[in-house]
Amino acid sequence: MKSKSIVALGLLLNLTGLTAGAASPASDAASVRASGAVASAIADPDRPSKDREQDSHRKPAEILEFVGVGRDMHVMDVFSAGGYYTELLARVVGPAGKVIAYNNPPYAKFAEQGIAARYAGDRLPNVQQVTSAIEELELVPASLDAAVFIMSYHDLYWRPADGSWPPTDAAQLLGKLHAALKPGGVIVVQDHVATAGGDTAAVVDKLHRIDPAVVKADFTKAGFTLDGESDVLAHPHDAHTTLVFDEAIRGKTDQFVFRFLKTATE
């Protein structure tokens, strides 16, 4: 029998793509280019049909515009799982751009079928798949324009009793990402809202949600500046007390979207 932790991770990977501030810190001209690239990426007929079915509730156009991603950028999809956003990012940045699809071993294991299908036949040649523990992750300094955590940041605090997910150090990962970002680079975090306060690990284990204040505090401590917030995935009816995989709320959770900036003066 599968443990509750394994089942939860499997459901999480499905949600992450297995099967209000300014739009971006970029210039107006760059934002216009990004808009065209984003629209073309979403409309691309080569995208898997299962991805297209998720577009209406995931709102990728709004999220990618909020990131400010455009042609030729280098971007990292953190805990990319089956790669719903990895594929979109790859299509936006184009052949001269690059996307790092990062998973730690548990994510890679449970998303292995989705990963195999996503990259079969070298269909996304500008994607570099990286699988490693956070402790062993190596990134080129000042090489990234942007990074995203899509419904995955809370997993840094997940501590299932059966040990199926290893202890992960949020501060260590953010430190590596800060060093890897170019000055002016951004990280966008989208995740499920938890009620304020309480033990973060316990809340994550029970509900797979995280207090937005915890995320802001983590990024501030790591040297980032909060650069924008979006309510595009806000669902006020969500009481923030239900497991995100519960069919009553699944796909309709209240989600925050934050953009953090590595200032150009660093």
Secondary structure by P-SEA (a helix, b strand, c coil): cccaaaaaaaaaaaaacccccccccccaaaaaaaaaaaaaaaacccccaaaaaaccccaaaaaaaaaccccbbbbbbccccccaaaaaaaaaacccbbbbbcccaaaaaaaaaaaaaaccccccccbbbbbccccccccccccccccccccccccccccccccccccccaaaaaaaaaaacccccbbbbbbbbccccccaaaaaaccccccaaaaaaaaaaacccccccccccccccccccccccccccccccbbbbbbbbccccc
